Amino acid sequence: MNLKELIINNPERHPERLNATYERIEEVIGLVFNKKESAEVLKKCKELVEIRNDRDELTESQGEKIANILTEFIPQDKIEEVKNLLMGAEIGTNEAIQLHEEFKIPVSHLEKDIVPVTGDGVWITTTKGERYLDLDSNYSAANLGFKNDEIALGLFNQAGQLISVKEDRVQIPRTRFLKVIHQLMPEGLTQFYWQNSGGEAVDKALKIAKAYTKQRGVIAMENGFHGRTHGAVSITYNKYYREPFGLDHEEWVHFVPFNKIEPIKEILSSGKARIVILELIQGEEAGNTPALPDFPRALRELCDKYNALLICDEVQTGFGRVAIREDEWWASQVYGVAPDIMVIGKSFGGGFPVTAVVTKKEVSEKMKPGYDGSTFGGNPMAMTSAFIAVRQMQRKNITLNVVLRSKQFFEGLHNIGSPLIKEIRGLGLMIGIKLPSKEYVSQFQEELKNCKIKSSLSTGNIARFLPPLIISEEEVDFALNRIELALKRLK
Ligand SMILES: Cc1ncc(COP(=O)(O)O)c(C=O)c1O
């Protein structure tokens, strides 16, 4: 696009964009030039163009005048920089933040330190043109990186052909995906129910399990995390997430310590529950804590003994995130345990929201027509994105990359040898380091940011790293180097 088109949008080519605001022009000029130079350019603009409100979209004539002034005053080598910044965003950073603060329900802490606008593999670029290496993958949802030309093309084609089909109806994009995905699932997990978020899929897994066991009781793990929908949050341990909604005394939920078999045995033998759900590597709330090696198998045996269903929540761990050998797509595979139900999500849409409950035939058969339903579940866009993403993961041999980069990452962390690192934990590319306190973790994350690393959310005194699974050897080296530097800068 030329400069004028970046200021006065052509909606036929970019229906997703607006005209630029003057505030954004000012910001961009301020980013590209020093104070004196930018003051001169902006003075010219203000002299020749009447601007009533800096945050209004520029009109055609205002935009044209500004484009002419910029073309005249900006040296050729700087024009590209200006264009890139405008391509990233035609709206100013401050306005973006202010509108979020004004209109977004504050269900979580608003992250406004970095406003990402473009991605390239593991790198993201902000409205201010700063480039960060990302170690979060958007909660593990951007495992193939932050832009994807193949998915872009596939979604463009699909949206131009057929954009919406409800969950109940036969459709071709889902058929294509079924042909690919069923080959990747652990043996016996053959029945899929598509959803749009991890929490929603966890809710549906609970419904399916309850329909099968004909019991309400669910055993969930202390420090487990399963999402924010009503059912998923009820079985999520952190009371702060449940209490405001009256979900802190659900008589059907039984929390037990992670990695301890006896308390589970007690509940199963009492007949109070016949459903067990867990993350094999506890993420959000436990700072990437893997199950002890024998726990999952002992749990499987116990579930068999009491005819209970074992649900593995692999929303975060699935699709190679925790591989320790090539072709390990699931944490359950890593631990050699076969769940009755698996919940999958995040990564397999390649960034597009799509999740699923996957189960055995005999379990699925207890669901009858009318027991559930979904407008968007497994819609053609989601299935198209998932189809392309999963084939890409296979083609890129993503599990092998996880094995190699994980080894490099763990070795590198050990080699840093910082006295501040009290523990290194995790599996695959789901990594945590324990620092002396929560305050150290916040400072560490700030220092990482100064070193152009965008870290993952922390859990208490654990800093977590969840890089996109496509991360290269050089990028892991870069990350390790910056982690070492950030630790050295901590007081
Ligand atoms: C293990 C696990 N289950 C479920 C969820 C919920 O997923 P979503 O945020 O897509 O609802 C998450 C999200 O982080 C998760 O880590």
The ligand as a Gaussian input file, in Angstrom:
#p B3LYP/6-31G(d) Opt

LIG

0 1
 C       -5.671000     -26.751000      31.188000
 C       -6.628000     -25.728000      30.714000
 N       -7.920000     -26.038000      30.566000
 C       -8.819000     -25.142000      30.137000
 C       -8.454000     -23.855000      29.846000
 C       -9.487000     -22.861000      29.392000
 O       -9.323000     -22.534000      28.075000
 P      -10.028000     -21.239000      27.444000
 O       -9.303000     -20.057000      27.989000
 O       -9.865000     -21.427000      25.963000
 O      -11.465000     -21.291000      27.877000
 C       -7.120000     -23.477000      29.991000
 C       -6.704000     -22.091000      29.680000
 O       -5.651000     -21.636000      29.983000
 C       -6.180000     -24.425000      30.435000
 O       -4.890000     -24.116000      30.586000

